[in-house]
């Protein structure tokens, strides 16, 4: 490994590949095609389709990576693609389903996030004004009681809306964040384990734990509301969510049970998963944030250390081509994000060194061998998007290059 400069070179190479593959129309709009995996009733299909507008697997996520890349390279071709992607996003905004509009990763909130990041990096006041206008428009849309989690609902929207309120003085964003907070309180399920939420329609053994669809992500949202307001109702609900989640912790395994029923044989068995979406790497990010809000809580600290140990261990098999993938959602890049963030905020260079080693191994095993980067879409093939594909892998390398200037996309909370 030469220097950190090679991390930037890999990100730039991925960015150029995305620029090359963009498809243009005659009206200054561009999009991408990519392989995706669709699942229903224990069956999966591989489909090749154009990208939607959203942050998770659409144009907003690809644009966000290119925005971050542009601040280091100043590449005018990248800037042109950013403009084309934003134009495409504008054109398809009306097609987003009303129930999805409040989502961070799959709705308007993630698009607003991308527009505001573009406004900051590119010094585009027009994009800032457009984003804040979208917040006002969003505030007039009904909030869904069925969309509660980080990916699709209230838990993802709350921290980003609070950040918009703090940074831009948007009362509409703050009011909307608290409406989402009330939605979480109104929708919780209480039992002897604590508080949980019915976040998915798929078969489950119990309400999910974990970051993307489970109690870890909802706890972060509640703690951010508590940090903003000091209201005990949010604090207490967050602690009850923590209690519920830890009732499914297996300290010998070093992980939390995956309560999804992914096949007819998983109705009652103990299953574990290691990703940002489900398992210790994502739960660790929630505990890293909780540590800032609840610095004296011993459970939070103990959980965080366990997550760091498990995440470091989980990254060993990814160094062999054909083992796992490099996606943000449930691959090596996402698992290493906990180490980057914790290394930065806990002043732990040992953790950053492990994350850098993951990056080095990716370069050695894939880039230098001329092999395609393994994406997180079930072996469908290469996809350009953020959470499952090349844009996310590029974002990971930008985080390795300069995490101070490139914010996390897996913990989209103020100060991260």
C-alpha positions as CSV (number, residue, x, y, z in Angstrom):
1,X,0.0,0.0,0.0
2,X,1.6,3.3,-1.1
3,X,-0.3,5.9,0.9
4,X,-3.9,6.9,1.6
5,X,-3.7,8.5,-1.8
6,X,-4.5,5.1,-3.3
7,X,-7.9,5.1,-1.5
8,X,-8.7,8.2,-3.3
9,X,-7.5,6.7,-6.6
10,X,-9.9,3.8,-6.2
11,X,-12.8,6.1,-5.4
12,X,-11.9,8.2,-8.4
13,X,-11.7,5.1,-10.6
14,X,-15.2,4.0,-9.4
15,X,-16.5,7.5,-10.0
16,X,-15.2,7.5,-13.6
17,X,-16.8,4.2,-14.2
18,X,-20.1,5.6,-13.0
19,X,-19.7,8.6,-15.3
20,X,-18.9,6.3,-18.2
21,X,-22.0,4.2,-17.7
22,X,-24.5,7.0,-17.2
23,X,-27.4,7.0,-19.7
24,X,-28.6,10.4,-20.9
25,X,-31.7,11.7,-22.5
26,X,-32.1,14.9,-24.6
27,X,-33.2,17.0,-21.6
28,X,-30.0,17.0,-19.6
29,X,-31.0,14.1,-17.3
30,X,-29.0,10.9,-16.6
31,X,-29.6,7.6,-14.9
32,X,-28.1,4.2,-14.6
33,X,-29.0,0.5,-15.2
34,X,-28.0,-2.2,-12.8
35,X,-28.7,-5.7,-11.5
36,X,-31.0,-5.9,-8.5
37,X,-32.5,-8.8,-6.5
38,X,-36.2,-8.9,-5.8
39,X,-37.6,-11.3,-3.2
40,X,-41.1,-12.5,-2.4
41,X,-42.4,-15.5,-0.4
42,X,-38.9,-17.1,0.0
43,X,-38.1,-16.7,-3.7
44,X,-35.8,-14.3,-5.4
45,X,-35.5,-12.9,-8.9
46,X,-32.6,-11.2,-10.6
47,X,-33.7,-8.1,-12.5
48,X,-31.9,-5.6,-14.6
49,X,-33.5,-2.2,-14.3
50,X,-33.0,1.6,-14.3
51,X,-32.3,3.3,-11.0
52,X,-35.1,5.0,-9.0
53,X,-34.7,8.4,-7.4
54,X,-33.9,7.5,-3.9
55,X,-30.8,7.4,-1.7
56,X,-30.6,3.6,-1.0
57,X,-30.5,2.2,-4.5
58,X,-31.1,5.2,-6.8
59,X,-29.8,8.3,-8.4
60,X,-29.7,10.3,-5.1
61,X,-27.2,7.8,-3.6
62,X,-25.0,7.7,-6.7
63,X,-25.1,11.5,-6.9
64,X,-24.1,11.8,-3.2
65,X,-21.0,9.7,-3.8
66,X,-20.0,11.8,-6.8
67,X,-20.6,15.0,-4.8
68,X,-18.2,13.8,-2.1
69,X,-15.7,12.7,-4.8
70,X,-15.8,16.1,-6.5
71,X,-14.6,18.0,-3.5
72,X,-11.3,16.2,-3.8
73,X,-10.9,15.9,-7.6
74,X,-12.7,18.9,-9.0
75,X,-13.4,16.7,-12.1
76,X,-15.8,18.6,-14.4
77,X,-17.1,15.4,-15.9
78,X,-18.2,14.3,-12.4
79,X,-19.9,17.7,-11.9
80,X,-21.8,17.2,-15.2
81,X,-23.0,13.8,-14.0
82,X,-24.1,15.3,-10.7
83,X,-26.2,17.9,-12.5
84,X,-27.7,15.2,-14.8
85,X,-28.6,13.0,-11.8
86,X,-30.2,15.8,-9.9
87,X,-32.3,16.7,-13.0
88,X,-33.4,13.1,-13.3
89,X,-34.4,13.1,-9.6
90,X,-36.5,16.2,-10.0
91,X,-38.3,14.6,-12.9
92,X,-39.4,11.5,-11.0
93,X,-40.2,13.0,-7.6
94,X,-43.9,12.8,-8.3
95,X,-43.7,9.1,-8.8
96,X,-42.6,8.4,-5.3
97,X,-45.5,6.7,-3.4
98,X,-47.1,9.0,-0.8
99,X,-46.4,6.5,2.0
100,X,-42.7,6.4,1.1
101,X,-42.2,10.2,0.9
102,X,-41.1,10.6,4.5
103,X,-38.3,8.0,4.2
104,X,-34.6,8.7,4.5
105,X,-33.2,5.9,2.3
106,X,-36.2,5.4,0.0
107,X,-38.0,8.7,-0.1
108,X,-37.9,12.5,0.0
109,X,-35.7,12.9,3.1
110,X,-32.8,11.2,1.5
111,X,-33.2,13.3,-1.6
112,X,-33.3,16.4,0.5
113,X,-30.1,15.2,2.2
114,X,-28.4,14.8,-1.2
115,X,-29.5,18.3,-2.3
116,X,-28.2,19.9,0.9
117,X,-24.9,18.1,0.6
118,X,-24.6,19.3,-3.0
119,X,-25.5,22.8,-1.9
120,X,-22.7,22.7,0.7
121,X,-19.9,21.1,-1.4
122,X,-20.8,22.8,-4.7
123,X,-21.8,26.2,-3.1
124,X,-25.2,26.0,-4.7
125,X,-27.7,28.2,-2.8
126,X,-30.4,27.3,-5.3
127,X,-30.2,23.6,-4.2
128,X,-30.4,24.6,-0.6
129,X,-33.5,26.6,-1.2
130,X,-35.0,23.8,-3.3
131,X,-34.3,21.3,-0.5
132,X,-35.9,23.5,2.2
133,X,-38.9,23.9,-0.1
134,X,-39.2,20.1,-0.3
135,X,-39.2,20.0,3.5
136,X,-42.2,22.3,3.6
137,X,-43.9,20.3,0.9
138,X,-43.2,17.1,2.8
139,X,-44.7,18.6,6.0
140,X,-48.0,18.6,4.3
141,X,-47.9,14.9,3.6
142,X,-49.5,12.4,6.0
143,X,-47.1,10.3,8.1
144,X,-47.6,6.6,7.7
145,X,-48.1,4.4,10.8
146,X,-46.8,1.5,8.8
147,X,-43.4,3.1,8.0
148,X,-41.4,3.3,11.2
149,X,-37.8,2.1,10.6
150,X,-34.6,3.8,9.5
151,X,-34.8,2.7,5.8
152,X,-38.4,3.4,5.1
153,X,-39.9,5.5,7.9
154,X,-39.9,7.8,10.9
155,X,-36.7,6.5,12.5
156,X,-34.6,7.5,9.5
157,X,-36.3,10.8,9.0
158,X,-36.0,12.2,12.5
159,X,-32.2,12.7,12.8
160,X,-31.9,14.2,9.4
161,X,-34.8,16.6,9.9
162,X,-33.3,17.6,13.3
163,X,-30.0,18.3,11.6
164,X,-31.7,20.4,8.9
165,X,-33.5,22.4,11.6
166,X,-30.3,23.1,13.5
167,X,-28.2,23.9,10.5
168,X,-30.8,25.9,8.4
169,X,-33.2,27.2,11.0
170,X,-36.1,25.3,9.5
171,X,-39.0,25.2,11.9
172,X,-40.8,23.0,9.4
173,X,-38.1,20.4,9.7
174,X,-38.1,20.5,13.5
175,X,-41.9,20.3,13.7
176,X,-41.9,17.4,11.3
177,X,-39.2,15.5,13.3
178,X,-41.4,15.7,16.4
179,X,-44.4,14.5,14.5
180,X,-42.4,11.5,13.5
181,X,-41.3,11.1,17.2
182,X,-44.9,11.0,18.3
183,X,-45.6,8.5,15.6
184,X,-42.9,6.2,17.1
185,X,-44.4,6.6,20.6
186,X,-47.9,5.9,19.3
187,X,-46.8,2.8,17.5
188,X,-44.6,1.0,20.0
189,X,-45.4,-2.4,21.4
190,X,-44.7,-3.0,25.0
191,X,-44.1,-6.4,26.6
192,X,-41.9,-7.9,29.3
193,X,-38.8,-7.5,27.2
194,X,-39.3,-3.7,26.7
195,X,-40.4,-1.6,23.7
196,X,-40.3,-2.7,20.1
197,X,-42.0,-1.8,16.8
198,X,-43.7,-3.7,13.9
199,X,-41.5,-2.4,11.2
200,X,-41.8,-5.0,8.4
201,X,-44.5,-7.0,6.7
202,X,-42.3,-10.1,6.1
203,X,-42.6,-13.1,8.5
204,X,-40.7,-12.6,11.7
205,X,-40.3,-14.5,15.0
206,X,-40.7,-11.2,16.9
207,X,-40.4,-7.5,16.2
208,X,-36.9,-7.0,14.8
209,X,-33.7,-5.8,16.5
210,X,-30.8,-4.2,14.6
211,X,-30.2,-0.9,12.8
212,X,-32.0,-0.7,9.5
213,X,-35.4,-2.2,10.5
214,X,-35.1,-2.8,14.2
215,X,-34.9,-1.3,17.6
216,X,-31.3,0.0,17.3
217,X,-32.3,2.5,14.6
218,X,-35.4,3.6,16.4
219,X,-33.4,4.1,19.6
220,X,-31.1,6.5,17.8
221,X,-34.0,8.5,16.6
222,X,-35.5,8.7,20.1
223,X,-32.2,9.6,21.6
224,X,-31.7,12.4,19.1
225,X,-35.1,13.8,20.0
226,X,-34.1,13.6,23.7
227,X,-30.8,15.3,22.9
228,X,-32.7,18.1,21.1
229,X,-35.5,18.6,23.6
230,X,-34.5,17.0,26.9
231,X,-38.0,15.4,27.0
232,X,-38.0,12.4,29.3
233,X,-40.6,10.5,27.2
234,X,-38.0,10.1,24.4
235,X,-35.2,9.1,26.9
236,X,-37.4,6.5,28.6
237,X,-38.6,5.0,25.3
238,X,-35.0,4.7,24.0
239,X,-34.0,2.8,27.2
240,X,-36.9,0.5,26.8
241,X,-35.9,-0.1,23.2
242,X,-32.3,-0.9,24.4
243,X,-33.7,-3.4,26.9
244,X,-35.8,-5.1,24.3
245,X,-32.9,-5.4,21.9
246,X,-30.5,-6.8,24.5
247,X,-33.0,-9.5,25.5
248,X,-32.0,-11.1,22.1
249,X,-28.2,-10.7,22.7
250,X,-26.1,-13.8,22.8
251,X,-22.8,-12.8,24.5
252,X,-21.1,-16.1,23.6
253,X,-21.8,-15.5,19.9
254,X,-21.1,-11.8,20.2
255,X,-24.2,-10.8,18.3
256,X,-28.0,-10.3,18.4
257,X,-30.5,-12.7,17.0
258,X,-31.8,-12.1,13.5
259,X,-35.5,-12.5,14.0
260,X,-36.4,-12.5,10.3
261,X,-37.9,-15.7,8.9
262,X,-36.1,-16.0,5.6
263,X,-37.2,-19.6,4.9
264,X,-39.7,-22.2,6.1
265,X,-36.9,-23.8,8.2
266,X,-36.2,-20.6,10.3
267,X,-39.5,-20.5,12.1
268,X,-38.0,-20.9,15.6
269,X,-34.2,-21.4,15.1
270,X,-31.5,-19.0,16.4
271,X,-30.1,-17.1,13.4
272,X,-27.4,-14.4,13.4
273,X,-26.3,-11.9,10.7
274,X,-23.4,-9.5,10.5
275,X,-24.1,-6.3,8.6
276,X,-25.1,-2.7,8.9
277,X,-28.7,-3.7,8.3
278,X,-28.9,-6.6,10.8
279,X,-26.4,-7.5,13.5
280,X,-23.5,-6.2,15.5
281,X,-21.9,-3.7,12.9
282,X,-25.1,-1.6,12.7
283,X,-26.0,-2.0,16.3
284,X,-22.5,-0.8,17.1
285,X,-23.2,2.4,15.3
286,X,-26.3,2.9,17.4
287,X,-24.3,2.4,20.6
288,X,-21.6,4.8,19.4
289,X,-24.2,7.5,19.0
290,X,-25.9,6.5,22.3
291,X,-22.6,6.9,24.0
292,X,-22.6,10.6,23.2
293,X,-26.1,11.1,24.6
294,X,-25.8,8.6,27.6
295,X,-22.0,8.7,28.4
296,X,-22.5,7.1,31.8
297,X,-24.6,4.1,30.7
298,X,-22.6,0.9,31.3
299,X,-24.8,-1.2,29.0
300,X,-24.2,1.1,26.0
301,X,-20.4,1.0,26.6
302,X,-20.4,-2.8,27.0
303,X,-22.5,-3.3,23.9
304,X,-20.2,-1.0,21.9
305,X,-17.1,-3.0,22.9
306,X,-18.8,-6.2,22.0
307,X,-19.8,-4.9,18.6
308,X,-16.3,-3.7,17.8
309,X,-14.8,-7.0,18.6
310,X,-17.4,-8.9,16.6
311,X,-17.1,-6.6,13.6
312,X,-13.3,-6.8,13.5
313,X,-13.6,-10.6,13.6
314,X,-16.3,-10.7,10.9
315,X,-14.0,-9.0,8.4
316,X,-11.5,-11.8,8.1
317,X,-13.3,-13.9,5.6
318,X,-14.1,-11.0,3.2
319,X,-10.4,-10.9,2.1
320,X,-10.8,-14.0,0.0
321,X,-12.4,-13.4,-3.5
322,X,-15.8,-15.1,-3.6
323,X,-16.4,-14.7,0.1
324,X,-19.1,-12.1,0.9
325,X,-19.3,-8.7,-0.7
326,X,-18.1,-5.1,-0.3
327,X,-21.5,-3.4,-0.1
328,X,-22.4,-0.8,2.6
329,X,-25.7,-2.5,3.6
330,X,-24.4,-5.9,4.4
331,X,-20.8,-6.3,3.3
332,X,-17.3,-5.4,4.2
333,X,-17.6,-1.7,3.6
334,X,-20.6,-1.4,5.9
335,X,-19.0,-3.5,8.6
336,X,-15.8,-1.5,8.4
337,X,-17.8,1.8,8.8
338,X,-18.3,1.1,12.5
339,X,-14.5,0.9,12.9
340,X,-13.9,4.1,10.9
341,X,-16.5,6.0,13.0
342,X,-15.5,4.6,16.3
343,X,-11.8,5.0,15.5
344,X,-12.5,8.7,14.8
345,X,-14.7,9.5,17.8
346,X,-13.0,7.3,20.4
347,X,-9.5,8.2,19.2
348,X,-8.8,4.5,18.5
349,X,-6.2,4.3,15.6
350,X,-6.2,0.5,16.0
351,X,-9.8,0.4,14.7
352,X,-9.0,2.7,11.8
353,X,-6.0,0.4,10.9
354,X,-8.4,-2.6,10.7
355,X,-10.7,-0.6,8.4
356,X,-7.8,0.4,6.2
357,X,-6.6,-3.2,6.0
358,X,-10.1,-4.1,4.7
359,X,-9.7,-1.4,2.0
360,X,-6.2,-2.6,1.2
361,X,-7.4,-6.2,0.8
362,X,-10.2,-5.0,-1.5
363,X,-7.7,-3.3,-3.7
364,X,-5.4,-6.3,-3.8
365,X,-8.1,-8.9,-4.4
366,X,-10.4,-7.1,-6.8
367,X,-8.9,-3.8,-8.3
368,X,-5.4,-5.1,-9.0
369,X,-6.7,-8.4,-10.3
370,X,-9.1,-6.8,-12.7
371,X,-12.1,-8.6,-11.0
372,X,-15.5,-7.0,-10.5
373,X,-16.2,-5.6,-7.1
374,X,-18.7,-8.0,-5.4
375,X,-22.0,-6.1,-4.8
376,X,-24.6,-6.8,-2.2
377,X,-27.4,-7.9,-4.5
378,X,-27.3,-11.7,-4.0
379,X,-24.9,-12.4,-6.8
380,X,-27.1,-10.7,-9.4
381,X,-24.1,-8.8,-10.9
382,X,-22.6,-5.3,-10.7
383,X,-24.9,-2.5,-9.7
384,X,-24.1,1.2,-9.5
385,X,-26.1,2.2,-6.5
386,X,-25.0,3.4,-3.0
387,X,-26.1,0.8,-0.5
388,X,-25.6,-2.3,-2.5
389,X,-23.1,-1.3,-5.2
390,X,-20.2,0.6,-6.7
391,X,-21.2,4.1,-5.4
392,X,-21.2,2.7,-1.8
393,X,-17.8,1.0,-2.3
394,X,-16.4,4.3,-3.6
395,X,-17.9,6.1,-0.6
396,X,-16.2,3.7,1.7
397,X,-12.8,4.5,0.1
398,X,-13.5,8.2,0.4
399,X,-14.2,7.6,4.1
400,X,-10.8,5.8,4.4
401,X,-9.2,8.7,2.6
402,X,-10.7,11.5,4.7
403,X,-13.5,10.7,7.2
404,X,-13.4,14.3,8.5
405,X,-14.7,15.7,5.2
406,X,-16.9,12.8,4.1
407,X,-19.8,12.2,6.5
408,X,-21.1,8.7,7.1
409,X,-24.1,7.5,5.1
410,X,-24.8,4.7,7.5
411,X,-25.3,6.9,10.6
412,X,-26.9,10.0,9.2
413,X,-27.0,12.0,12.5
414,X,-25.7,15.4,13.4
415,X,-22.0,15.3,14.3
416,X,-21.4,12.1,12.4
